[in-house]
Amino acid sequence: MQSVSFDAASLKILEALQDNAEISNADLAESVGLSPSPCWRRVADMKAQGVFKGTVLLVDPLKLGLAVNVFVHVSLQQQDKQSLEVFISAVQARPEVMECYLMTGEADFLLRVVIEDLPRYQEFMLEVLTQIPGVSSIRSSFALNQVKYTTALPVKHLERQNEKTK
């Protein structure tokens, strides 16, 4: 993986855009202490280097009637390549699955599922998860309250790296 270096201004741009991707270039430049042209060039450079994976709007799940957040631990009968690929392919096709991670430890996968209610989750579990070939066990944990949620990645460690190289 290619490493990208960030100076203090670029880090400020990165933090600001993670907070509000819709900010105008003029407002972004002002907030980070640059004129608009150099600010725009830095953003363009970060895009070209692949720092930004895309721009999205975050939607409130409750406004869409998606009140249940479930963390699902799934274990497979075998952890061979084909079994992993079958499971991954199946969950990638499901819009209810917001995140899926291949894990170490007790379970093979950790999923975050967002769904309307408990009956719909039961249906999803019975009609989808248990029907995926190779699934041996499913453990579900229901989130009672979202204490913290962010999409912004931490960048302070990059500031420390810059200080070390000075």
KOLLOTOR-326066 format. One record per residue: x, y, z of N, C-alpha, C in turn. Coordinates in pm, whole numbers, plus 50000, padded with zeros to 5 digits. Example, Ala and Ser with C-alpha at 12.3 -4.5 7.8 and 13.67 -1.06 7.14 Angstrom:
// KOLLOTOR-326066
((51319; 49431; 50780); (51230; 49550; 50780); (51320; 49670; 50780)) ((51285; 49775; 50708); (51367; 49894; 50714); (51290; 50003; 50787)) 
END
This chain:
// KOLLOTOR-326066
((50084; 49882; 50000); (50000; 50000; 50000); (50088; 50124; 50000)) ((50060; 50215; 49908); (50138; 50337; 49895); (50100; 50433; 50006)) ((50202; 50488; 50071); (50180; 50584; 50178); (50169; 50724; 50118)) ((50077; 50802; 50173); (50058; 50940; 50128); (50103; 51030; 50242)) ((50179; 51134; 50210); (50223; 51226; 50315); (50129; 51347; 50320)) ((50109; 51396; 50439); (50018; 51508; 50462); (50090; 51615; 50542)) ((50082; 51739; 50496); (50132; 51848; 50578); (50015; 51899; 50663)) ((50041; 51999; 50746); (49939; 52048; 50840); (49815; 52099; 50766)) ((49832; 52169; 50657); (49716; 52221; 50583); (49634; 52108; 50522)) ((49701; 52008; 50467); (49629; 51895; 50410); (49551; 51819; 50516)) ((49609; 51806; 50635); (49538; 51739; 50744); (49414; 51818; 50785)) ((49425; 51950; 50787); (49308; 52033; 50819); (49200; 52015; 50712)) ((49240; 52009; 50587); (49145; 51986; 50478); (49077; 51850; 50495)) ((49156; 51750; 50525); (49104; 51615; 50544); (49001; 51611; 50657)) ((49034; 51672; 50769); (48940; 51676; 50882); (48813; 51751; 50845)) ((48827; 51865; 50780); (48711; 51947; 50744); (48620; 51873; 50647)) ((48677; 51806; 50547); (48595; 51735; 50449); (48529; 51611; 50509)) ((48593; 51548; 50607); (48528; 51436; 50674); (48410; 51483; 50756)) ((48418; 51605; 50804); (48308; 51662; 50882); (48194; 51709; 50792)) ((48228; 51767; 50675); (48126; 51820; 50584); (48179; 51818; 50441)) ((48143; 51714; 50368); (48192; 51699; 50230); (48124; 51797; 50134)) ((48019; 51864; 50179); (47949; 51958; 50092); (48000; 52101; 50104)) ((48100; 52123; 50188); (48153; 52257; 50208); (48208; 52310; 50075)) ((48186; 52436; 50048); (48239; 52494; 49924); (48390; 52507; 49935)) ((48457; 52512; 49821); (48602; 52528; 49823); (48642; 52659; 49890)) ((48566; 52766; 49866); (48597; 52896; 49927); (48588; 52887; 50080)) ((48482; 52824; 50130); (48467; 52810; 50275); (48573; 52715; 50333)) ((48603; 52609; 50260); (48706; 52516; 50304); (48840; 52587; 50312)) ((48874; 52662; 50208); (49002; 52734; 50206); (49011; 52830; 50323)) ((48904; 52903; 50348); (48903; 52998; 50460); (48920; 52926; 50593)) ((48852; 52812; 50610); (48858; 52741; 50739); (48995; 52680; 50767)) ((49072; 52651; 50662); (49205; 52591; 50683); (49318; 52690; 50665)) ((49285; 52814; 50631); (49387; 52918; 50620); (49464; 52919; 50490)) ((49399; 52881; 50380); (49463; 52885; 50249); (49378; 52970; 50155)) ((49437; 53009; 50044); (49355; 53073; 49941); (49288; 52961; 49860)) ((49181; 52992; 49787); (49103; 52887; 49719); (49182; 52801; 49620)) ((49271; 52859; 49540); (49343; 52779; 49440); (49431; 52671; 49501)) ((49518; 52704; 49597); (49599; 52598; 49659); (49514; 52495; 49733)) ((49404; 52540; 49791); (49315; 52447; 49860); (49256; 52348; 49761)) ((49207; 52399; 49649); (49150; 52313; 49545); (49253; 52214; 49493)) ((49378; 52261; 49473); (49484; 52172; 49424); (49512; 52059; 49524)) ((49513; 52092; 49652); (49538; 51989; 49754); (49427; 51885; 49754)) ((49302; 51931; 49744); (49189; 51836; 49739); (49201; 51750; 49614)) ((49231; 51811; 49500); (49247; 51736; 49375); (49360; 51634; 49387)) ((49470; 51672; 49450); (49582; 51580; 49470); (49542; 51461; 49557)) ((49468; 51489; 49665); (49425; 51381; 49753); (49329; 51287; 49680)) ((49242; 51343; 49596); (49154; 51258; 49515); (49235; 51171; 49421)) ((49333; 51231; 49354); (49416; 51157; 49258); (49497; 51047; 49327)) ((49537; 51070; 49451); (49615; 50971; 49526); (49526; 50863; 49589)) ((49394; 50876; 49573); (49303; 50776; 49627); (49273; 50790; 49774)) ((49302; 50905; 49832); (49273; 50927; 49974); (49122; 50925; 49997)) ((49047; 50983; 49904); (48901; 50987; 49914); (48844; 50871; 49835)) ((48759; 50793; 49899); (48699; 50678; 49833); (48565; 50713; 49770)) ((48509; 50826; 49803); (48381; 50866; 49747); (48317; 50971; 49835)) ((48206; 51024; 49789); (48132; 51123; 49865); (47990; 51074; 49879)) ((47940; 51072; 50001); (47806; 51022; 50027); (47733; 51116; 50122)) ((47602; 51103; 50125); (47521; 51169; 50226); (47484; 51064; 50330)) ((47496; 51098; 50457); (47458; 51005; 50562); (47311; 51024; 50593)) ((47237; 50915; 50591); (47093; 50918; 50611); (47061; 50864; 50750)) ((46970; 50928; 50819); (46925; 50883; 50951); (46841; 50757; 50933)) ((46886; 50642; 50985); (46811; 50518; 50965); (46670; 50524; 51025)) ((46654; 50595; 51134); (46521; 50604; 51196); (46422; 50675; 51106)) ((46468; 50771; 51027); (46380; 50842; 50934); (46331; 50749; 50823)) ((46403; 50638; 50801); (46363; 50540; 50701); (46294; 50419; 50763)) ((46268; 50427; 50893); (46201; 50317; 50961); (46292; 50199; 50992)) ((46422; 50222; 50994); (46519; 50117; 51025); (46564; 50132; 51169)) ((46486; 50076; 51260); (46505; 50101; 51403); (46594; 49999; 51473)) ((46624; 49888; 51407); (46698; 49781; 51473); (46837; 49767; 51412)) ((46937; 49774; 51497); (47077; 49760; 51461); (47125; 49630; 51527)) ((47166; 49532; 51446); (47203; 49402; 51499); (47347; 49371; 51461)) ((47423; 49324; 51556); (47558; 49275; 51532); (47550; 49123; 51532)) ((47590; 49062; 51422); (47569; 48919; 51402); (47705; 48851; 51386)) ((47729; 48754; 51473); (47851; 48672; 51466); (47814; 48543; 51392)) ((47882; 48517; 51284); (47853; 48399; 51203); (47976; 48311; 51197)) ((47956; 48183; 51225); (48063; 48084; 51211); (48027; 47990; 51098)) ((48129; 47950; 51025); (48111; 47856; 50915); (48155; 47716; 50958)) ((48103; 47614; 50889); (48143; 47477; 50916); (48291; 47457; 50883)) ((48335; 47519; 50771); (48474; 47511; 50729); (48520; 47651; 50688)) ((48646; 47679; 50707); (48700; 47809; 50669); (48786; 47798; 50542)) ((48745; 47713; 50450); (48819; 47700; 50325); (48778; 47814; 50231)) ((48856; 47831; 50126); (48836; 47943; 50034); (48696; 47944; 49974)) ((48647; 47831; 49930); (48515; 47826; 49867); (48404; 47864; 49965)) ((48410; 47814; 50088); (48308; 47848; 50189); (48308; 47996; 50220)) ((48427; 48053; 50231); (48438; 48196; 50258); (48380; 48276; 50142)) ((48414; 48239; 50020); (48364; 48310; 49902); (48213; 48302; 49889)) ((48155; 48185; 49918); (48009; 48168; 49911); (47941; 48261; 50011)) ((47993; 48264; 50133); (47933; 48350; 50236); (47948; 48497; 50198)) ((48067; 48536; 50160); (48092; 48676; 50124); (48002; 48720; 50010)) ((47990; 48639; 49909); (47905; 48671; 49796); (47759; 48688; 49839)) ((47713; 48600; 49926); (47574; 48607; 49973); (47546; 48735; 50051)) ((47636; 48773; 50142); (47607; 48891; 50223); (47630; 49020; 50146)) ((47720; 49019; 50048); (47740; 49139; 49967); (47615; 49176; 49889)) ((47531; 49078; 49861); (47409; 49101; 49784); (47293; 49152; 49870)) ((47311; 49158; 50001); (47201; 49194; 50091); (47213; 49339; 50137)) ((47115; 49423; 50106); (47121; 49564; 50147); (47109; 49585; 50298)) ((47052; 49488; 50370); (47041; 49500; 50516); (47177; 49492; 50584)) ((47272; 49427; 50518); (47405; 49411; 50575); (47486; 49536; 50543)) ((47506; 49618; 50644); (47578; 49744; 50627); (47728; 49724; 50629)) ((47774; 49629; 50709); (47917; 49602; 50721); (47935; 49453; 50741)) ((48046; 49402; 50690); (48081; 49261; 50709); (48232; 49251; 50719)) ((48277; 49185; 50823); (48420; 49170; 50848); (48456; 49023; 50865)) ((48562; 48980; 50801); (48620; 48849; 50826); (48701; 48864; 50954)) ((48678; 48775; 51050); (48731; 48794; 51184); (48825; 48681; 51226)) ((48903; 48709; 51329); (48971; 48605; 51403); (48889; 48583; 51529)) ((48918; 48477; 51602); (48846; 48454; 51727); (48736; 48352; 51712)) ((48631; 48367; 51792); (48525; 48267; 51798); (48441; 48259; 51671)) ((48409; 48371; 51612); (48325; 48373; 51491); (48411; 48403; 51369)) ((48365; 48358; 51255); (48438; 48382; 51130); (48405; 48520; 51072)) ((48282; 48566; 51091); (48238; 48694; 51037); (48161; 48772; 51142)) ((48174; 48903; 51132); (48091; 48994; 51211); (48018; 49083; 51113)) ((47885; 49085; 51124); (47801; 49166; 51037); (47730; 49271; 51120)) ((47705; 49385; 51059); (47615; 49484; 51117); (47496; 49491; 51023)) ((47381; 49457; 51077); (47258; 49453; 51000); (47165; 49562; 51051)) ((47109; 49639; 50960); (47012; 49742; 50995); (46879; 49702; 50931)) ((46774; 49697; 51014); (46647; 49643; 50967); (46531; 49708; 51043)) ((46411; 49689; 50993); (46294; 49759; 51047); (46260; 49721; 51191)) ((46250; 49591; 51217); (46202; 49547; 51348); (46245; 49402; 51373)) ((46209; 49350; 51489); (46250; 49214; 51524); (46188; 49106; 51433)) ((46059; 49116; 51399); (46006; 49015; 51306); (46080; 49013; 51172)) ((46116; 49130; 51119); (46191; 49135; 50993); (46331; 49077; 51011)) ((46393; 49100; 51129); (46524; 49040; 51152); (46512; 48888; 51160)) ((46409; 48840; 51228); (46388; 48696; 51236); (46373; 48637; 51096)) ((46296; 48704; 51012); (46278; 48658; 50874); (46411; 48660; 50799)) ((46488; 48767; 50815); (46619; 48778; 50750); (46711; 48664; 50795)) ((46712; 48638; 50925); (46797; 48533; 50978); (46755; 48396; 50924)) ((46625; 48368; 50929); (46577; 48236; 50887); (46579; 48216; 50735)) ((46544; 48320; 50662); (46531; 48306; 50516); (46660; 48337; 50440)) ((46752; 48408; 50505); (46875; 48446; 50436); (46997; 48381; 50501)) ((47027; 48420; 50623); (47153; 48374; 50685); (47160; 48223; 50700)) ((47052; 48162; 50749); (47057; 48017; 50770); (47056; 47939; 50639)) ((47023; 48007; 50529); (47017; 47940; 50399); (47150; 47946; 50323)) ((47245; 48020; 50375); (47376; 48028; 50309); (47451; 47898; 50337)) ((47491; 47828; 50233); (47563; 47701; 50253); (47688; 47721; 50338)) ((47707; 47629; 50434); (47826; 47632; 50516); (47813; 47705; 50648)) ((47702; 47775; 50672); (47685; 47846; 50799); (47656; 47744; 50908)) ((47733; 47750; 51017); (47712; 47654; 51126); (47649; 47717; 51248)) ((47676; 47845; 51273); (47612; 47909; 51388); (47600; 48059; 51366)) ((47495; 48113; 51429); (47465; 48256; 51419); (47433; 48305; 51560)) ((47502; 48409; 51603); (47473; 48472; 51733); (47445; 48619; 51707)) ((47334; 48666; 51758); (47291; 48804; 51734); (47294; 48884; 51863)) ((47345; 49006; 51852); (47342; 49102; 51963); (47273; 49227; 51913)) ((47174; 49273; 51987); (47095; 49388; 51946); (47144; 49513; 52017)) ((47170; 49618; 51940); (47214; 49746; 51997); (47093; 49813; 52061)) ((47108; 49853; 52186); (47001; 49923; 52256); (47004; 50072; 52227)) ((47125; 50126; 52215); (47140; 50270; 52192); (47274; 50293; 52124)) ((47276; 50381; 52027); (47400; 50415; 51959); (47469; 50525; 52040)) ((47576; 50491; 52106); (47646; 50585; 52192); (47738; 50675; 52111)) ((47804; 50620; 52011); (47891; 50698; 51924); (47884; 50640; 51784)) ((47880; 50728; 51687); (47886; 50687; 51547); (47958; 50796; 51471)) ((48060; 50758; 51399); (48131; 50853; 51317); (48181; 50784; 51192)) ((48195; 50859; 51087); (48257; 50807; 50966); (48394; 50871; 50947)) ((48426; 50971; 51029); (48554; 51041; 51018); (48666; 50957; 51079)) ((48770; 50935; 51001); (48885; 50862; 51051); (48975; 50955; 51132)) ((49043; 50902; 51234); (49136; 50985; 51310); (49257; 51022; 51226)) ((49308; 51145; 51246); (49425; 51189; 51170); (49537; 51242; 51259)) ((49515; 51247; 51389); (49617; 51303; 51480); (49750; 51228; 51471)) ((49747; 51099; 51444); (49871; 51023; 51433); (49956; 51073; 51316)) ((49892; 51127; 51213); (49965; 51181; 51099); (50035; 51311; 51138)) ((49973; 51389; 51225); (50038; 51511; 51276); (50164; 51475; 51352)) ((50154; 51371; 51435); (50271; 51327; 51513); (50382; 51278; 51420)) ((50345; 51206; 51312); (50445; 51160; 51216); (50515; 51278; 51149)) ((50437; 51383; 51117); (50497; 51502; 51057); (50594; 51569; 51150)) ((50562; 51573; 51279); (50652; 51635; 51377); (50782; 51557; 51390)) ((50776; 51425; 51380); (50896; 51342; 51390); (50990; 51362; 51272)) ((50933; 51391; 51153); (51016; 51405; 51034); (51075; 51544; 51019)) ((51035; 51636; 51103); (51089; 51774; 51095); (51226; 51783; 51156)) 
END
